[in-house]
Amino acid sequence: MRRVLRVVGAVAVAGLIAGASACASSDTQAADGSPCGYKLAFFGALSGSAANLGVNIEQGYELALDQYAQTNGSDCVEVAKFDSRGDPAVAAGVAHDLVEDKKIIGVVGPLFTGESGSADPIFDKAGVPTITPGATGVSLATSGWSTFHRAIANDAAQGPAAASYIQTTLGAKKVFVADDGSPYGTSLSALVKAKLGALVAGTDETAADGAQTDFSTLVQKVTSSGATVLFYGGYYANAGLIRKQLTASGWTGTLVGGDALNDPGLSRAAGNAAAAGTVAVCPCSPPEAADSTFGNQYRARWGHPAGTYSDTAFDATQILLEGIAAGDTTREKLNAYLSTIDHKGVSYTYKFTPTGELVPNLIKIWAFKFDGSGVPQPDRKIVIS
């Protein structure tokens, strides 16, 4: 797959990689230690019900590669995109296809917890290092995969932070908790329930995105429970329909969810008025709080502001590119390189523990609230106790 050179502004890693400019020829072939002739792959949802989140991440990934190409040539490190649809049933086959391409030495992704459970064992067996910008399931870091790395906090931080927001900021006395039955949704909801304890007034489970459009049973349970907050462990498409139907029923409480609700797709499904007040708790910073140069470059390249995890995807890609520029140009060497990093990116400073998690003092959790425009806005940073 040939790259198309795109000019978008200053190269953030130019100082490190300037010596690699001899790779500018598109005919350069890989040699041991050469920073050219390789591919970095994006692996995640480019289609399907959660594609908005996947596209945010893919665009951050591709922006970093665009910038690398300006110094090193359009084919030095190539783009390779793999659409998993965010579906665990699809992800394994796509992962097998990816690892067969021996020029791919690193992966930005997978993006979601469920697909990670299917794909990461395949990446680990093939020795392909991965950095996920969005998968938050706790179990991913405890499965013994030596190639797994996570660029954000996990649900063990996100779930209690959501519960804390519900208790302290919203002051809820009764909370209904539901999820979509996915690995992500059930894990996150379980952590929220454990933290809320006796405040939980009821629970329910829906089908996954796209498999259900009538949520009247859930709506009836929420309204009859007396809950003033519904926590939903799931994705923005379902959550938007649930919010729309709750509003139509006359329920005036607050819908709260995790990072997978942090997308304008929720308000498109619910309607802006119904979505207003919905809260998404996310182990991310507001994109506009990232380095302003990144924000300007992202908007110039894509014509719109960065979205959820665009900045962490950009950072993850740059980390992998810096390893390649330093001569770590095999899967094994690049994976070893990740254990040594101390990288100040546009969103975080990145250091990984032996299990691939961010060092705990580096994580961030924010709450975002939907306004009448249909766009989630930063509400407050949540201090994790």
ABEGO torsion letter per residue (X at the ends): XBBBBBBAEBBAAAAAAAAAAAAABAABBBBBGBABGBBBBBBEBABEAAAAAAAAAAAAAAAAAAAAAAAAEAAABBBBBBBAGGBAAAAAAAAAAAAABAABABBBOBABAAAAAAAAAAAAAAGBBBBBAABABAAAAAAGBAABBBABBBAAAAAAAAAAAAAAAAGBABBBBBBAGBAAAAAAAAAAAAAAEAABAEBBBBBBBGABABAAAAAAAAAAAGBABBBBBBBAAAAAAAAAAAAAAGBABBBBBBAAABBAAAAAAAEAAAABGBBBBBBBBBAAABBAAAAAAAAAAAGBBBBBGAAAAAAAAAAAAAAAAAGBABAAAAAAAAAABBBBBAABBBBBBAAGBBBAAABBBBBBBBBAAGBBBBABBBBBX
